[in-house]
């Protein structure tokens, strides 16, 4: 008798929160928190606003144990979590797409608040004065004579406004216009080309004066570029591992996890840059990312070291070509639109 009552109570509809007997969407009798006909969750939306805030935060950022279970192996065991995920162990981990979105959001928030340039042009330090015994060979045309100061490229350093003087390209624009007009065929309209060159050179001057503009360009375009780079990276992996059981889904999961790690690492490096450790951040990035990718490929695909290293070098070369092309396109867009 007691067991019958216990079984009945276990199979009874869970109406503790709503009291609904039928689905509010299709009217089907409820036997649990979800409708067996349409799948709608039986929950009461007539509740305090703060409960929606908590629910929204939980849905977006997965504020439960899954986030810790995802981030720890993502950094400490490269490639292993991706392997477990494609093998079906998914309940304990944040979905790859959601993890990617979270990492992108956190990264760009850190860039905006940290006042750190991922890269910036700064004027090079003036060289030490020459002694009477030192001479220098005269050059026909130096940067100083051209009106362009010597520049250096810095990574993960605090933004230096007006780090370089404004470069005036007005004279060069007029010279280019005259040369194109003199050499232009009569039936060719050079106005679009002249306009493009004018905007390009003007943008170069603005970027040299305000390097923080580069951050604005990358913040605007990099999320869109990532939508292209993630599947492109997965396609490159598919080309490296072309056997029949190497499904594209597996490569996509690996790509999403790798790029999520990349953005989270960049977030930490931006924070270090804000603390004055930009040089160390640059070294961590340029040595840490390749090492992480190599270990991830070894653990995810399980091939021998020599074969993994060969595929790693090939993949890195191809991906860097694509990445340089994308970054160049973004920079060109920023220069012409500034």
N, C-alpha and C positions, 0 to 999 in steps of 0.2 A: 504493500500500500504506500509506504513512504517513498519507495523507489519510483512508483508511478507518478506521484506528485512532483518528485524532483525532476523527472524527465519532462513532465508537462510544463513546469516552470522554465526549464532550459529552452524548450521549443516555443515558448510564448513570444509574441511580438515584443520588441524592445520599444515601449512607448513611454519610457520614463521621462524623456525630454520633450516630446511633442504630444503624445496621447493620440496620435493619428492612427486610425484603423485601416484607412484606405490611402493610396497614393494620391497626393494633391494634383499630380500631373495627368494621370490616366485613369485613376479610380480603382486600380487593382488592389485587392486585399494585400496588406503588408505582412510579411513573415520575418522581417528583419529590418535593419537600418536602410537597406536599399530595396527599391522596387524590383521585383523579379521580371516585370514586363518591360519597363522603359529604362531602368537603371538609375532613376533619380534618387538622390540621397534624401531621406526623410529627416529634415531638421527644421527647427522653428527659427525664422528670420526676424521675428518680433522680439528683439532682445536689445540690451544696451549697446551703444555704439562702440564702446571700448572693446567688447568681445569681437566685433568685426575687425578692429585694428590688430588684435592679437592673431586672429585667424589669417588675416592677410599677410602679416609678417611671417607666420609659420609656413604658409603656402609658398611665399617667394623665397625665403632664406632657409627653409627647412630647419627651424630652430628646435631640433631634437637631436637624438644621439647619432642620426645618420650623417650629420654634417661633420662631427668629429671622426666618425668611422670612415669618412671619405677623405678628409684633409690629411689625416695622419699617414695613411698608406700612400696617398698621392705624392707626398714629399719623401717619406722614408723608404718606400719600396717601389721604385720606378717600374711601371709596366705591369706589376703584379695585380693591382686592383683592376686594371683594364682586362687582364686575362680572366680573373674571377667573374667580372661582369658579363663578358660574352659567353662564359660557361654556364650562366644562369644564376649566379649568386648576386642578386640585385636588390633584395629587400633592405639590406643594411646600408646601401649607398645612395647618395643623391644622384638623380638622373644626369647623364653627361651634358645634355643640353642646358639644364638648369644650372649645373655647376659652371658651365662656360659663361652663362649670362651673369651669374653672381660675381665671378672673377672679373669680368669686363667692367661691371658697375663699380666694384670696389676699386679697381685700378684707376679709372678716370676720376672717381671722387678723390682719391689720394693725389692725383696730378693737380686737380683744381685747388685743393686745400693746402698742398705742400709747397706751392710756389717753387717747384723744381722743374727745370727744363730737362727733358729726355736727352736733348742735344741742343747746343747753342753755339753760335759764332761769337767769339770774343776777340778783341784786339790783342795781338801778340805783344809780349813785353818788349820794351825797347832794348836793343842789344847793348852790351857794354861798350863804352867809348874806346876807340882805337888808340893805341900808344903811338909814339913817334916812329917806332920801328916797324909797326904793322901797316901794311898797305892793302888796298883792295882793288881788284881789277874793275875797271869801269865797264858797265853793261850798257848796251844800246837802249834798252827800255826796261826800267824796273817798275815794280808795283807802285812805288811812291811817285814816280814820274807820271804814271797813269792815273794817279789820284785814288788808288785802291790800297788801303792799309793792309799790312800783314795780319792774317786772321788765323786763329786756332779753333779747333772743334773740341768742345767739352761735353761730357756725358754725366747725367744725374747730378748736376750742380745747381745751386740756387740761382734763380733767374737774375741776370744782371741787365737791368733796363739801361738803354742807351749804352750798352757795352761797347759798341763801335760807332764811330761817327756816321752820319748819313752819307751814303754814297750817291753822288749826283751823276745820273746817266743822261742828263739832258743833251749835252754835247754829243755823246755817242749816238743817241737816238737820232739826232739831226743828221749826223754823218752817215748812219746806216740808211736813213731815208733818201739822202742824196745819192748814195751809191746804188741803191735799188732802182731809183728813178732813172739814173743814167744807163744802167744795164738792163732795164726792163723792156720786154717786148711790148710794142704798142697795143697788142690785142690782149694783154694779160693784165688783170686787175690786181694791183699790189696792195690795195687798201687793207684787206683782211690781214695780210702778212705784217704790214707795218703796224697795225693796231696790236697784233699779238706780241710783236717784239717790244713795242712801247710798254705794254702792260707787264711783260716779263721782266724787263730791266727796272721798271719802277718798283715792282714787287721785290726784286733783289735788294734794292736800296732800303726798302722798308724793313725787310727781314734783317738786314745788317744792323739797322738802328735799333730795332726792337726784336731781339731773338725770341721773346715769349710768344710772338705771333706764330712761330713754328708749332708750339704746343697747341694753339688754337686750331691750326689746320689739321694736325694729327688727331686731336680729340674729335674733330668733326668727321673725318674720313676713315680713321682706322677701324671703328666698329663695322662700318660697311665693308671695308676691305677684308675683315676677318670672316665675314659671311662667304667670301670667295676663297680665302686662303685655307680655311678648314677643310672643305671638300677637295680642294686642289691637293692639299697635303695627303688626304686620304687616297686620292687617285694615284699619287706618286707611290704611296705605300702598296697600293694594289698592283702597280707595275713591278715593284720590287718582289712582291710575294704573290705570284700569279697562279699558284696551284688551285685546284678546283674547290677545295674546302676553305680557302681564304676568302670568305665572303666580304663584300664591300661594307656591310654593317660592322664587321670587326674592325676594319681599318678606320671607319668613321668614329667609333668609340675611342680608339687609340688616339686619333687626331684631336678629338674634343678634350680628352684628358690632358694631352700634351699642351694644348693651347691654354687650357685653364691653369695648368701649372705655370706656364709662361707669364700669364697676366698676374697671377698671385705673386710670383717671384719679382716681377717688375714693381708691384705695389710695395713690397718690402724694400727694394732698392731705392725707390723714390723716397721712402721714409728715411733711409740711411743718408741719401743725398741731402735731405733737409737738415740732417744733423751734422753736415759738413764732411761726410765720408763718401763723396762722389767718386773719387779715384778708386776706392775699394769696391764700390758698387759696380763700376765698369768692369773691373777684373772678374768679379763674381759672375757677372752676366756672360762675358765672352768665354770664360772657361767652364762655368757651371752648366749652362744650357746644353752645349754639345755632349758633356759627360752624362747628363741626365737622359738625353735622347738615346745615346748609345746603350746605356743600361736598360732603358725602357724597351728598346727593340730586342735586346738579348733575353729579357725576362718574359716578354709578351709572346715572341715567336719561338723561343726555345732552340734556336739554331746555334751552331758552333761559333766560337769567337771570331775566327778568320772570316767566315761567311758574313757574320753580323757586321764586322768592321768594314768589309767591302761594300755592303749595302748601305751602311751608315754614311760612308764617304760619298757614295753616288747620290743618295737621297739628299744629303746636305748640300751638295753642289747644285743639284736641280732646284731645290727649294730656295736656296739663296739667290739663284737667278730670278726666280719668280718674285721673291720678296723684294729684291732690289728694283725690279721693274715696277712693282706696286708702289713702293715708297717713292720712287722717282716720279711716277704719275701723280701721287698725292702732292708731292712738293711742287710739281709743275702747275697743278691746279691751284694750289695755294698762292704761288707767285703771280699767276695771271689774274687771280680774283682779289688780291690784296689791294 
